[in-house]
């Protein structure tokens, strides 16, 4: 299972998935973005 991070500070040293809390505010859905850098 892929780990989903709560904010950008938890992503140092990994190819992270970050939960987009502002996008889903008030919704039951979870939206994540994969960061590549």
Secondary structure by P-SEA (a helix, b strand, c coil): cbbbbcccccccccbbbbbcccccccccbbbbbbbcc
